[in-house]
Amino acid sequence: MSAQTKDLRNVVMLGHSGSGKTTLIEAMLYEGGAIRRRGSVESHNTVSDNTDLEHQRENTIFSHQMFVNWKNNKINVLDTPGFDDFVGEVISSLKVSDTAVIVLNAASGVEVGTELVWEYLQHYKTPAVFVINQMDHPKADYDSTLQQARERFGSRVVPVQYPLSSGGQFNQIVDALRMVLYEFPESGGKPEKKPIPESEMSRANELHNALVEIAAENEEGLMEKYFEQGTLTEEELAKGITIALAHQQFFPVFVTSGLKDMGSGRIMGFIDDIAPSPLDRPARKLQDGNDLHCDPSEKTTVFIYKSTSEPQVGMLSYFKVMSGILKPGDELVNADTGEVERIAQLFISEGKERIPVTQLEAGDLGVTVKLKSARTNCTLNARGISRSIRPMEFPESRVRKAVWAETTADTEKLFAALNKLKEEDPTLKLDIDADTHEAIIGGQGQLHLDLLKHRLERDFGVKMQMKDPRISYRETITGRADADYRHKKQSGGAGQFAEIHMRVENYNDGMEEPAGLSIRQKDIEDLPWGGKLAFYWCIVGGAIDNRYIGAIKKGIMQQMKNGPLTGSPCQNVRVVVYDGKMHSVDSNDISFQLAASGAFKDGFNNARPQLLEPMYHVEILCPEETTGDVMGDLQTRRAMITGMDSEGHYQKIMAEVPLAEMNDYGSSLRSLTGGKAKFSMKFSDYQLVPTNVQQDLVHNYRAATVEV
């Protein structure tokens, strides 16, 4: 079960939900002899979708590692979810794969989930094979699906096969690479090889010629040989096609019915013969810029691409051996922490079944248990070497919820559980909002967070509540006001006295200096919550002693932390202290601190205060026919459309949208487009809140303050 590096093929299955990846994998495992009978998603007995959650939803939620031996090679197969709520599972699987199989639904064409994985596939420069699956579907349309793939992904998408018929009649595939017709029995399985019908020879030859040209670009003399012989075998084309596939010069297209087990064996044969082994892939770039080649003769380096916990077992760590040979008992050093991890047990995975092995060579995938602290994105090295694989980067959260335990007694338990689940799923984010003091969980979609809640209750016995988080507003001013404030307190003995005159105005970089004042000190401070405070000390004649500057700034900052409109932090303000009074006995730091706070509050309130709200840059990719509905919905969310573009047969809409309007956006978009759209969002800046919205926010804040 352990294989040499040259005999390994690491394949990740990608595609939109419903494309039939899991069913196709089941057929591939069956054809390779890894299983004796094919399971089904509906019967909840597939090798891949093997968790209770996946059985309940009848969808892939987690990535799953499997393998099948084909001829002399070991093919590792990674199944991935089709919902972009679980994109982290896709990214991690792509990181350790050497070939991608992109599964398209022949009845639905190129769907938005495919667009999503294509972006990551290009990032990792992974060779890819397209499979038009479900050719037995009544609405299957090979030509339309192929055309969409070529429009979206380019002319390098080249058909290797095409069906003679589709729907219930699908049982014949013309293979232009091998120049043969495959005819399948009604029950599927092993086909009979037949000559291509004369009526199809023109089309088949045209496709074959295209493949010869692709191969000839990478192998000298091939074209001459073709002219001499009139055709070439797959073996003769193999070298040129392997190079072309490895360098993303072409993306071959095959056809299958995973449900009927028609065409899956041909996919396996192509992967076995043509797909690159780990030895054929470019060297990995390390954090320090050096290269790491997948070489079994090198010292051992292991990269953990996924961590997950299992009851009665503990933490499972899924990994790829990047170099060297790994054996049970090996001690490796965590490149991030320096901690030594002992690999007590070594397994390969066939879905939920773990099979012990005595070693794994460079390029192979495996799993171990109970590592002390190494988790996803960690690099483990043999002693004496220092290598760090570049970590995976995961997208920003697209949905945020404030969370708390249903009972106070469970609060500590809740956060312990959330931190544990964060170790398993790097796309989950947990933060405490510095302004609102709420615990905020961020995820890729509402489904993502709903399943998180389900796992908390099922696996940890903690009930979590969720609600839309309070928005972290900012306060600023758009005008200018002078203010003076006297603090005086007398209660026997030394009292308190301070008087301050200040100007409060909006600040922006490059503005003119205050006119008619003598500037003695100027500080431009970057505030912890963003924006700036420009503090000018313009006191002349000793009206206020310089030793009180620190106390005055402290008083201003305290007031700025909790602005007068909604208690939100203030930013981009210039404060000019130009006059005041002090007392030789009663003046002290606390007096000037309180006077500065009072003067700033009065000045701020009289300088046309304005709320600012966080704006996010949002990009939506949706079918053209839903563009109007999507844009109409954005307008109800106070969005400003900043641009539109075409990406294949999809429309890309770019907009600036207030965060306050984005809480339910994922669910709304899915409803508007039938699940055929995706979006991403990233913080842009703070912008002025419309007057009517500000009035409501201020009113609600003051009402809540009175109640308290």
N, C-alpha and C positions, 0 to 999 in steps of 0.2 A: 504493500500500500504506500510505502515511501517511494518516491521517484527521483531520478536524477534531474538536474535543472533543465537539461536540454529536452527532456521528455515531458515537461510541464506545460499546460495551457491554462491560464487564469482568465475566466470569462465572466463578465457581469451582464445580467439580463436587465434591460432598461425598457421603459415604455409607459404610456399613459394607463391609468387604471382601466381595466376591462379589455386590454389588448390581448390577454391570454398568456402572459408570461409563465405563471405557475403551472398551467395545464401543459404548455409546451415543454417546460422543464421535466414534468412528469413523464412525457413521452420520450424525451432524450435519455432520462435515467433508465427507462424501461428498455429502450433500444440498445443501451450499453450494458445491460445485464445487472445494473445496480439494484433494481427492484424486480420482483417477479410478476407483479400486477400493478396496473396504473390506478392511482387514486383519483379523486375528483374534489374540486373546491366545495361542491354542494354536499358531498359525503364527509367532508372534514377529515380526510385521510391521506392528504398529499404529504410528501416528504418536506416540502418547503413551508407552507402555511400550517404550522404545527402548534400554535399557541391558542389558548381559550379565546383571547380577544379576536384573533384572526378567524376563528371558527364562527364566532358570533356575528362578525361583520361580513364574512366571506370575501375578504380583501386582504392583500398583503400589507402588513403594517411595519414589520421589522425586516431587516436584511437577513438572509439565511445562507449558510455556507454548506455546500454539498460537493461531491466528486463522483466521477464515473471513469472507469478505465476503458479506453478505446484503442484497440490494436496495441501498440507499445507505449502509448502515452497515457498520462493521468490528466484528466480535464477537471479542474476545479470550477464549480459553477456557483455564482452568487445571485440569488434572487433579490429584487429590490421593490419597494412600494411604488405605486403609480401616482398616488396623491402627493402633491407638492407640500402638504402639511408635514410630510416625513422625508423631506429632501436631505436631511442629515444622513440618513441611511444610504441614499444614493451617492452622496459625496464620498463617504467613507469607503464604500465598495469600489468606486471608480479609482480611488487612490491606490489600491493594491491589485488592480486588474491590468491585464495586458491586451485584452480585446473586449470590445463591447458588442453585444447583440441587441440591436434596437428593434423591438417588436411593435409592428403597426397593425391596427385592426383594419382588415380589408373592408369592413362595412362603414367605418368611421373616418378612415384616412389619417392624415397627420393631425394629431390632437395637441393641445397646449402642453400636456405633460411631456411630450416628445421634444417640444421646443425648449423646455426647461432643461432636460438632461443633455441636449445638444450643446448648450452653453458650457456646461461643466466638462463634457467630453472634449470640447475644443481646448479648454483650459489645461487639461491633463494630456492633450495630444494623443488620445487613445485611439488605436485602429478600431474600426467599427464595421459590422455587418448588419444590413437591414433584412428583416424577415417580415414579409406581408403574411400575417397569420389569419386564421379564421376564414380561409377561402371557401369553407363549406357553408358559411352564413348566407341566408337567402338574399341579403343585400350586399354581398361581397362585390367589390369593384376594383379589380387589380389595376386597370389602366389609370383610373382616377387617382388611386392611392400612390402609384408610382409617379404620376405627373406632379402631385402635391409634394412628394419627397424631393423631386428634382428642382421644383420651383423654390422650395424652402432651403434645401441643403446644397444645391448646386449640381453642376453637370458631372461631378465626380461620383454621383450616385448612379451606378451602372447595373442594369439587370443582368443576372446570370441565368435566371429561370423565368418562365412565365407559364400560367395554367392554360390548358386548352378549354376548360370550362370552369364555372364556379357554382356556388350554391350546392344544392343536393346532388348535382352531377359532377362535382369536383372529384376527380380521381386520376388525372393525368397531368404531368408536369414535363415541359420541354426544358432540358438543361443544355444551354448554349456553351457551357464550358467543356463538358464531356461529350457534347453533341449526341445526346441520347434522349429517348422518351421514357419516363418512369410511369408505369401504370400500376396503381395500387389496388389490392383486393378491397372488397366492400368493408371489411373489418380493419383496414389499414395495416401498418407494419411494413414488412419487406416488399418492395415493388418488383415487378417484372421489367427488365430492360428491353426496350423495343426500338427499332429504327424510327427516326423522326419522319412523320408523314410528308410526302412530296409537297403537299399544300403548305407546309410550315417551313420548308427548307430555306426559302428566301429570307424570312424573318429570323430564323435561327442563325443563318450564316452572317447576317448583318450584325447580330449581337456577338457572335463568335469573333468576327473581325475586330470589333471594338475591344474585346478582351485581349486579342493578340497585340493590338497596338499599345495597350496599357503595359503588357508584359514586356514588349520589345523596347520600351523606353528605358528599361532597367537591365536588359540582357542583350549583349551584342550578338549578331548573327541569327537572332530568332526570326526576324522578318524574312530573311533570305530562305531559311528553312521552311517557313510557312508557304512562300511562293513555290518552292519545289514540291512540297507535299500536298498543298491545298488545304490542309487542316493540321492542327496540333493537338496532342493529348494534354490532359490536365498536368501530367507529370512533366511534359516538356515546357508547359507554361508556368510551372510551379515557382521557379526561382524568381522570375520577373514579377509575378503576381504577388508573391510573398513580400518582396521589397515595396511594391506599390501600396499594398495594404498597410504595411508597417509604418509607412511615411504619410499615411492619409492621402495618397494620390488617387485612390479610388475606394468607394464604399459599395461592395457587391450587394445585390438584392436577390433574396431567395423567397420561395413561397411555401407555405405549410398549412396544414390543419392540425393543430395540437390536439384537438378533441378527438379526431379520427386517427391520430398518429400517422399522418401522411406528410413526408418530407423531413421529419425530424432527424432521421438517420443521415440524410445528406448533409444537413447542417453540421452534425457531429464529425462527419468525414472531412468536410472543408476546414473546420477548426483544427482537426488533427493534422491535416496535410499542409495547410497554408497559414493558419494563424501563428503569430510569433510566440516563441517561448520566452521566458524571462531573460535568457541570454541575448535574444535579438533586440530587446528594447534598449533605448538610450540610457546612459548612466543617470542615476538620481542625483539631483543637486542637493547638497547639504547646506545647513544653515550658514556655514562659514564660506560657502561658495565652491568648495571642492566637490569632486564627483565621486560617486560610489557605484561601482559596477556590481552586477549580480553575479558573484563569483563564489562557488562553493569552496575554493581553496583559500579564500580570504578568512580573516578572523570574523567571528559571528556578530552580526547586527540584526536586531529584530525591531519591527515597528508595529505598535498596537493600534489597530484601526477601529476597534469597537470593544466596548466593555458593557457587560450586562449581568445582572444578578439573577440567581435562580434559587428558589426555596430548597433547603437542605443541602445546597451545594456551596452557595456563596457567590463571589464575583468570578465571572468567566471573562477571560481576556482573549479576544480573537486577534491574530497577528499574521504578518507576512515575514518570512525570513528573508532579509534583504541581502545578506551575504553570509558565507560560512555554512556550517552544519550545526544544527541545534539538537541536543540530546537531553533526556531526562537527567536531572541532577546538575545540569550546568548552572553556574552562577554568573549572572549578568548585572551590569551596573547601569542604573537609570541615569541617562545623560542629563536630565533636568535637575535631579535632586542629589545624585551621587550615592543613593541608597542601593544596596546589593539585593537583588531579587533571585531567589532560587527557583528554577523550573522543576518542581517536584514531579509533575506528571505532564505528559505530552500526548495530545490527541489530534486526530483529524475528525471533521464533523460531517455527518450525513444527515442534515436536518437536526432534529433533536437528539439523534444517536451520536455518541462520542466513542471513537474507536482508538484504543491505545496504540502508539507507534514507538519505535525505538530511536528514530531520528527523522529530521526533516531537513532537506537540502535547501540551499539558496533558491528563492523564487516560490517556494511552497507556502501554502496557507495552513494554519493550524489553530489550536485553542489550548489554553492551559487554565488552571484554576488557582484561586487564592493567592494571587500576588499581593504583596503587602500594601503598596501604594501606587504602583504603576497603573495608569489608566489610559483612555483614548488619547492619541497624539504623542504618547511617550515613546522614546527610542531607548532600547536596551542594548548594551554593548558587552562584548567579552572584556575582561580586565586588560588594562594597558592601552586601550584605544579610546578616542574621544570623537564620536560621530553623533550628529543630531540631524535626523531627517526633518526636512521642512514640514511644519505642521499643516494640517488641513485648515482651511478658512471656511467658516460657516456664515450664512446670510444673517442680516439683521432681523430682529423680531418683527413680525407683521401684525401681531395682536398682543395686547397687554391687558392684564387684569390685576386688580388689587386682590390679595388673598389673605385669609386668616382662618384659624382653626375654629370649628364650631363651638368648642368649649375651651375656656382659658387653660384648663389643665393639659390640653393637647397641643398647646402652642409650641413648646420645645420639641415635641415629637414630630409635629408637622414640618418644622424647618430642618430637622435632621433627615427626614424622609425626602424632602425636596432637594437637599444637597446631594443625597445619594442618587436620586434620579438624574440630577444634573451631570453626575459623573458618567452615566450611561448615555445621556443624550445631550451633546454639546450645543444643540440648537435651542435648548431651554436656557433662559436667562432669569436669574433671581437677584433683585436689587432692593435696597431700601431707599425710597425717594427722599432725598435730603430736604426737600421743601415740605412735602405732605406727610412724611414719616410713615407712608404706607409701604407694605411689602408688595413688590410688583413682580409678577411672573410674566415672562415674555415667551411667545412661541410662534410657530409658523402658520397657525390658523386655529379656528375655534375647535375643530376636530382634534387637533393636536392637544389642546388644553383639556378638552372633555375626556380624552383617554388618559391624560395625566391624572385627572381627578378620580377616574375609575381605578387606576392602579394604586393610588394612595389609599383608597378605601379597601380594596381587595387585598393588597400585599402588606400594607402597614397598619390597617385598622384605624386610619385617621380620616375624619370627615372635614373637608375643606370647603369654605365658602369663597365665591368669586363675585366680583362686581367691577363695573367700569371704574378705572382709577381716576382720582382727582387730577386735574391738569395743573402742571407747574407753570403758572403764569409769571410774568415779570411786570414790574411797574416802572414807568418813566414819566417824563414831563415833556411837553411840547412848547412851553412858554418860559417866562422868567418872572421871578417875584423876589422882592426884598422882605425880610422878616427880622424882627428883633424879639428877644425873649429874655425875661429876667427871672432868675431863680433866687428866691429869698426865703430863708427859713430861720426862725429864731426861737430857741426853746431853752433859754438859760445857758450861760457860758458861751463858748464859741458857737456861732451859727453857721449858716451856709449862704453864700452870695456869689452870683455870677450873672453877668449880662452880656449877651452876644448879639451883634448885628451881622447878618449874612445875606448874600445873594444866592439864590438857587435857580439854576437854569439847565436846559438841555445841553449835553456835551456831545461833540463829535470831533473826530481827529481833524486837525488842521484849522479849527475855528480861530477867530481872532482873539487876542488876549483882552481881558477886561480893560475898558478905557477909563482913564482918569484915576487909576489906583496904582499905588506903588507895591509891586509884587516882591515880597521878601522871601517867600518859599513856595515852591510848586511841586506837588506830587501827583503823578498819574498812576493810579493803582488798578491792576487787573483784579476784579472781584471774584471770589471763589465760585459764585453761581453764574458767572458770565457778565460781560459788559465792563464798564469802567467807572471809577470815581475820580474826578479831577478836583484836587483840594488846593486852594490858593490861600496863602496867609498874607494878608495885606494890612496888617496892623502897624501903625506908625505912632511914635511918641510914647510908647509903653502903656497904651490903654489896657492891654492884656499882656501879661508876661509870657514870653516864649515857652516857659516850662509847662504851660497848659495846652500846648498844641496836641500832644498825644491824647489827653483826656477829651478834647473837643472832637478829634477824629474818631475816637472810640464811641462817643455819644452819637455821632452821625451814622457810623456803621451799624450800631445797634438798632437805630430806627430804620435803616435801609434793609435790614434782614427781614423786617415785617412791615411792609409798606402800608400806608393808610387806606388804600382802596379795598384790597382783599387780603391783606396780610402777606402778600407775595413779595419776594425780594425786589429791590429797586436797582436800576442800572442806568448807565450813561447819563450821569448827572455831574454838573460842575457846581461846587460850593465855594463861594468866595467870602471869607471872614474878613470884614474890613473895619469893624469898630466894636466897642464894648466897654465894659467897666469891670473892675475887680476891687476887692477890699483886702487891706493888708493883713487882717486877722481872719475874717470869715470865708475868704475864697480858698478853695482847695480843688483837687481833681474831681471829686464826685459832683461838686457844684457845677463846674464847667461841663462835665459830661451830661448832666441833666439839662442844663441850659441849651447845649448844642442839639440835643435830641428834640427838645421842644421847638427851637427855632427852625430846625430842618423840617419837622412835620408841618408847621404852619406855612413855611415857604413852599414846600412841595405841593400842598393842597391848593395853593393860590397860583401855581404855575402851570395850569391846565394839565393835570395828571392824566395819564393814559395807560391802559392795560396793554401788554404785549402777550401774544400767544405763540406757542411753538408751532412752526409750519414744517411740513414734511414734503419732500420731493417724492412723488408717487409715479410709478410707471406701470401701465396696464397693457397687457397683450391680450387682445380679444378677437374673435371672428368679425369680419367686416359687417355681417348682418346684425350684430348686436351693438355696434359702435354707438348708434343713436341712443339706445337705452342706457349704455354705460355713461355717456357724456351727460345725459339728462340727470342721472343719479348723482354724478359729481357736482353738478350745479346746485342741487339741493343741499350739498355739503359745504357750500361756500368755497368751492374750489376755483382756482384760476388755471385754466388750460394754457399751458405754455408751449405746446407743440404736438404735432402728429406726424407719424411716419408709417411706412409699410414694411413689414417683415414677412416675406413670403405671402401667404394668403391671410395673414393676420394684420390687424391694425395696432399700432403702438401709440398709446395716448400718454402724454406727459403732463403732469399738473402739480401745482402747489396747493396742498390741502391742510387745513388746521387739524392738529392732532385730536382735538375735541370732537371732530366729526368722523373719525376713522375707527371707532371701537368695534362696530359690527360690520365693517366693510367686507371682510372675507366672505361672510355668509351671504351678504347682499349680492356680491359679485357672482358668487356661485349660482344663486337663484336667478339672477338676470340672464346669465349666459349658459345655463344648463351645465355648469361645471367646466366649460370650455375656455376659461380665461384664467390668467394668473396676474399677480401684481407683486411689486416690491416697493418698499418705502424706506426712506433714509432722512434723518433730521437735516433740515435746511437752515433755518434761522428763526428769529422771533420777529413778528410783524404786528402792527397795530390792530387791536380788536375793533370791529365796527361799533359805533356808538350805542345802538340798541342792544347789542350783545353785552357790552360793558355795563350798561345800566342794570341789566338783569343780574349779572354776576355780582356787582357791588351790592345790589338790593338783597340778594340771597346771602351774601357774606354777612351783612350787617344784621339781618334777621337771625341768622345762626348764632352770631356773637351775642345778641340780646338774650336768646334762649339759654345760652350757656351761663 
